[in-house]
Amino acid sequence: MLFIELPPEILLGIVALLELTDIARIRQSCRRLRDVAQDRTVWSSRLAQQRLLYPVPPWFTFSGTSPVVDIENAVVSTHRVAQAWPRRRREPFKVKPTMGTMLIALEMFLDRWLLLVYGDGSLHLWDTAFESLDSDSRYKVCAELIDKTADISQPVWVTCSAQVSDDGQKLIVLLNGPSRHAFCSVYEVALRPNASFQLIARGRVSTSAISRTTSIVDNIIILSRGSKIILVDISENPRRDPRRESLWNGAIEIRVFDRYLFAFKARCIEVHNMDDLLASTETKITLTPISESIFRSVTFRDAKYSTPTITFDNGQLEIKFEAFANDVLAGLFHYEIHFQRRETHPPIFDVTLLHIYPLADHVVNKHWLPLTPELITPSPTPTNEYANAFRPTNLSAKGFLTTFTIGSNAKRAVWVERVRGSTVREIHVWENSSVFGDRDLNGEIESYPVYTIASLDLREDVTRCALSESTGLIVWGNRAGDLYFLDVDI
């Protein structure tokens, strides 16, 4: 029996196991194999396999009536991005003219929508997957808000945070001004072309704080100042944590997943029950975490969360996500965070250190060693429960990171490294090898430099970056306010 005489189901099974290049060759051999290679089941199964290994654009959603060629194009595009992801890239696209001078926020949402916020009073929403027959560029401004009355010598906004609405159709943006303008503004913008920013709320805060996140359902804005967490009811006065402000363990990232608040701080990560916080009628509420994990040997300056996986089964709520956190002297740390609420038992909270990108000698070995009672504690002395968070740090750092970000699926990440004593900045990319079954715990992060910025001008220092995990697009902004798009070379 000849190969092409095999039953259709066997041919489909064989073709589905081939590499994409082999499928392209085999369907050029004869009509029957061409028809088999263009069968819907071949490409649907291949796309399902890719979703397990690679980040796939969320707009790649297909039904039983979708053209097979669209599914094939999605598979080929995802494959090409995966192949090109660790390779060196060509010159980036620079946006002209510069849209502002003080970039305070640059973040990608749903792997497509890019938010830019300048402190001098402008907001911009870009569509990075825009398709048009009239333009070769796939980057387009969808919405802008520019305060033309602002004094360019004085900042209008100093901090910003944003999140996608529960229905995935809008972006909620929180902005708060300097201490002389103690307010926090909330804007929303539809994630579509030709949208506009709409002011939906403004809350008064009694002191300068950093906007972190919001709970629209509860009409609550969440801010932080040092280690304090501030809940602002948009229609009432702010409610604060009455504990003394502590700068040594300041909050650096806060997110609300389901009904739980996850506060990533400089030396610990805390979990709080939102329902318990909001049930209090007091102006000052005691934020006692229901779970807590203390880091050792590190002082984190910044942290980024991936999108969580939330499941509810048999009365048990389970929240899983990953995080990257940066210690200026030690390096970049990759954590897996698992929280499980149980009806009749205390919650389970596990924070696992997966990998380290070390920027100082012997950092990796130090963090895998067990704790010892001989600890070197800097001044001021922290409380006893945080004693293990302080250990000596090797100061012989080789370089430092100016910015970093993690993809929404935690399968890819980007950071910008600057070597000490040099003005060279390198953009590094990382891919999570655990999705291929190669989860090497307690090891170093392997990264790939894909682009080098060699300039003596300090205004070229990269201060913010964003990532479209599924398309491989990297966006960064510098001190001068310039914006660059660095795409994969496919």
N, C-alpha and C positions, 0 to 999 in steps of 0.2 A: 504493500500500500504506500502510495506517495504521501508526502507530508500534507499537501493541499487537499488530499482526499480524507483527512481525518474529520471526525464529526465536528460541527460548529462549536459545541461547548468545550471541546478539548483545545481547539485552535484559540478560542477566546482565553482560556486559562493560560496557555503558553504565551500568547502575545501580552497578556497583562503582566507577566513577569519580566518582560524585556526592558532594557534601558530605552530612554526616549530616542536616542540616536538609532538604535536597532529597529524601533517601531517605524521611524521615518524611512529606513532603508527597505524594510520588509514590505511595506505597502506600495513600493514602487516596482515590486517584482511581478505581480499579476493582479487581476481584478478581484479575485476571491480574497486574497490576503489584504488587498486594499480595503475591501468592505469590512473584513474582520477588524483591521486596525482602526477603522473609523466607527466602530460600534460604541454606543453610549456606555455600556458597562465597563469597557476598557478604561476610558477616561474618567468616569465617575469613581471607579475604584482607585485609580492612581491619585486623584485629587484627595480622596479620603486618607490615603497613606501619607500624602504630603502634609495634611493637617496635623498629623501626629509628630512629624519631624521638623517642619518649618512653620514660621508664622505666615499665614495666608491672608491676603487682604480681606477685611470683613465684608466688603461689597461683592466678593465672589460668592454669591448665593444663587444657586440654580435649582430649578424645579424639573419635573419630569418632562416638561414641554420645552425646556431651554435648548437652543441649538447645540449640537455636539461640538461644533467648531468653537463656540464660546468657552465650553468646558476645556477643550484642548488648549486654547490660547491661555487660559488661566493656569493650567498645569505647566505649560512651557515657560510662561513668565515667572512662575514661582521657582522653577528649576534654574533658570538663568540667573535670577537674583542670588540663589543659594551658591551657585558656582562663582559669581563675581564678588560676593560679599567680602572675602578676606584679601582681595587683590588691590594693588595700587590703583588710584583713580586719577582721572584727568583734572584739568583746571576747573574750579567751581564757577557757578554762575553768580555774579555779584549784582544785587539789586541796586538800581540807580533811579533817582537820587536817594540818598540816605533819608530814612523816614523819621529819625529822631537822634538824640545824642546820648540819652541815658537809658539803656535797655535794662529793664528790671524783671522781665518775664519773657521766656521763649519756650513754648511747650507744644507737643504734638498730641492730638486727641483722635482716637479711632483710626490711627495710622494714616490720617488724611488731612485733618483740619489743624492748621498751625496758628497759634495765638501769639501775637507780639504785643507787648505793652511797654511803652516808653514813659519814664517818669515825668517828662515835660508835658504830658497831657494827651497822649494819643494811644488808641487801641486799633489793632489790625487783625483781621481774620483772613487767612489764606486757604485756598483749596489747592493742595499739592498733587491732586490726581485729576485735575481738570482736563477734559478732552474737548477740543474745538477744531473744526476744519479751517478756521480763519487764523489760527495761531500755532506756531511750532512749540511754544512753551506750554508746559502742563501746570504751571504755577499761576494762580490768579487770586487777586484780592477780592474777597466776597463781601466784606463789611469793614467800615472804618468809622472811628469816632475821634475827632480832633478838637481839643479845647483851644480855640483861637484866641481866647481872652487870657490865657495863662501867661504868666511872667516866665520867660525862658530861663531866667537866672535863678528861679526858685522852683523846686520840684512840686508837682501837683500830687503825685502818688509816690510812695516809697516802697511799698510791698504789694504783692499780688499773689493770688492763688485762684485756681479755676478747676472745674470738674464738669463732667457731662451729666445732664439730667437723667433721671431714672428711665425715661422713655427713649433716651439716646438721640433725641431730636434737637436738643438745645445745649448750649454751653453756658454755665453759670460762672461769672467772673467776680471775684471779690477784690476790692482795691481800698487801701487805707492811706490817708495822707500823713504829712509830717505832724510833729507834736503840736504845732500851733493850730492845726486843723484836725482836731481829734474826732474824726468820723470815719466810717467804713461804708463804702458804696457797693451795691450789688447790681450788676448788669446781667442781662441775658441776651443771647444772640442765637438765631436759628442756624443750624448746620446745613446750609444750602446756599446756592448762588444768590447774589443780590439781596443779602440780608442786611440787618441794621442792629446796632446795639441799643438796648432799651434799659433805662434805669428802672429797676423794680423795687428797690428798697434802699434805705440809708439809715444806719444805726450810729448812735453817738457813743463814743468810748471816751472815758475820762483821762486816758493817758495813751502815750504812743505805744503801739503794739504791732505785732506781725500777723497779718491775716493768714489763716491756715486752711480752713474748709468751712462748709456750711451744711446745714440740714434743712432743706427747704420745707420738708414735711413738718418739722417742729418750729419753723420760723426762727431758726437760731443761726447766728454767725459764731464761729469758733476762732479765737485768736490766742496768741501766746506772748508772754513777756518774760524773758528768762525761763525759769522752770515753771512759772505760773501758766495755767490755762484759763482763759476768759471766755465765758459764754455770754453772748450778747443777744438778748431778745430784741428784735427789730423795733418792737413797739414799747419796750420798757428799758429800765436801766441795766447796765451790764452786771453779771454775777461772776464773782471771782473766787479763785482758790485762795483761802485766807493764809495759807502757809507762806512763810517768808520767802521772798524771791531769791533764787539761788542760781548764780550764773555758771557755776561749775557743772551743772547738769541741766542746761537749758534745752527747751523743746526745739527740735529742728524740723520735724515733719509730723503732721497730724492728719489722720483720715478717719472717716466713719464708714464702717462696713456693716451692713445690716443694722443692728441696734447697739453696736459696740464701737467705742472710740479707741483707736490705736495711736498712742503718742510715742514717737521715736525721739528719745532725748540723747544728749551727748554721751551718757554713760549707762543708759538703760532703755528698755522699751516697756511701756505700761499699757494695760487694757482696762478701760472703764465702761461701765454699763450706762448707756445713754438714758434709759428709762429712769434709773435711780437718780441721775444728775438732774433731770428735768422735773422729777417729782418733788424736789426740794422747793419750798416757798421762801427760803432765806436768800438775802442778797449775797451773802458769802456762803459758798458751798464747799465742803471738804471733799476734795478729789482723792479718795482712797482707792487705789487700783484694786480690781478683783484678781488680777494676775500681773506678774512683773518678772522680767528677766534682766539681770545685771551683766553688762559687758565688763571684761577685764582688760587691762593694759592699753586701753584706747580712749581717746576723746574725740568723738565724731563731730564734724562741722556741718555735714549735710547728708541727707539720706533720700533715696528715691524708692517708691513702692511700685510693684507690678500690679496689674489688675487681679483682684482676688478671685478664687474659686470658692463659691458658697454653696453648700449642700445642706439639706435638712431631711433627716431620715430617722424614724422611730423616736421622735422627741429629742434628737440630738442635732445641734447646729454645729457645722464644721466650716471653718474659714481657713483657707490656705493661700499664701502669697509669698513672694520673694522680695528681697530688698538689697540694694547696694548702699553702702555707707562709706564715707571718706574721712579718714584720719589724716590730717595734713602731713604729719611726720611718718606715720606707719604705712599708709597706703589705702587701697580700696578693698572693702570686705563684702563678701557675698553671703547672705543669710537666707535660710528657708524658715518661714514662720508659720506655725500651725496652732490654731486655737480651736478648742472643742468644748462646747457647753453641754453639760449633762444635767438631767432633771433632778436627780437625787444625790449627785456627788459634786464636789468642787470641780471647776473647769480645768481642762488640760491645756497647758500653754508651753509649747516647745519652740525654742529658737536655736536653730542649728547653723553653725558656721560651716559653709561649704567650701569656699575658696578664698584666697587672698591674692591681691596684686600688690606685692611688697615694694615700697619705696625706700626702705632702710634695711641695713644688713641684719640678717638672722631674725627678721620679723616672723616668718613662717614657723620656724622651729619654736620660737617663744610662745606662740599662741596655741600650739598643740601640746605644750608641757602642762602637767597638772599644777594646780594652785599650791603655793607654799605659804607658811605663816609669816615669813619674813617679807614684808611689803614695804616699799618706799612710797610714802604718802606725801604729796605736795601740800603746801599751805594755801588756803585754809583747810583744816582737817574736816573731812566729811563725816556724816553720821555713820554709826557702826554698820548698818545694813549695806552701805556702799563701800565698805573698806576694801573688798576684793576687786573693786573697779579700778583701783589705782595700782599700777606697777611701773617699774622704770621703763623709759622709752629710749631706744638707741637714736641718738641725734645725728648719726652719720648718714642722713638721707641722701639719696642719689638724685632726686628730683621731686616735683610736686605736680598735682593735678589742679588745673584751673577750673574745670567743670566736667560734669559727667551726666549721663542719663541711662536709664534702663528701659527696654521695650515693654509694652503692655503685657506681653506673654512671658516675659523673662527669658526669652530665647536668644536675644541679642542685646548688646549694650555698646555704648560709645563713651570715650573720655578723651580729654585733651591733656597731654603731658608736656611739661616744660622742664628741660634739663637744667639743673642748677648751674649758674655761671654762664648760661648761654641764652640767646634770644630765640633759639629754635623751638617751635611748638610742633608736636606730632599728634595727629589724630589717630587714635587706636580703636579698633573694633574687636568685639568678642562674640563668640557663639557658644551657646550652652551645649556642651557635648553630651550631657546626661540624656538628652532626648534621643541619642543614638545608642543608649544602653551603656555608655562609658562614663559613669558617674564616679570620678576619682575624687573622693572626699579628702580633706586635710592636705590639699595641694595648692600649687600656685595657679593663678589664672593665666591662660595662654592668650595673648593678644596679638593683633596684626596691625602694624602701622600702615595706613592707607593713603595718608597725605601729610606733607610737611609744609609748614609755614615758616619761611626764613625771612625775617624782617627785623631791622634794628629799631623800628618804630614801636614804642610801647603801647600805642593806641591799637596795634594789631593783636594785642593779647586777647584771647578768646575768653569771654566771660559767661556765655550761655550757649547751650547746645540742645538740639532736639533730634528725635529719631523716628522715622517711619519704619517700624520693624519689618513689615512685610514687603515693602518696596525697596528697602535698602537706602533710602534717601536720608542724608545727614544735613542738618541745617545748623549754622552757628552764627553768633553775633559777637562783635568785639567792643572794646572800650569806646571806640569812635562812633558806635551805633550802626556800623555797616552790617548787612545781612548777606550770607552766602548759602547757596544750595549746592551740595556735593552729592551727585548721583552715582550709582554703580555704573560701571562701564560694560554694558551688554550689547 
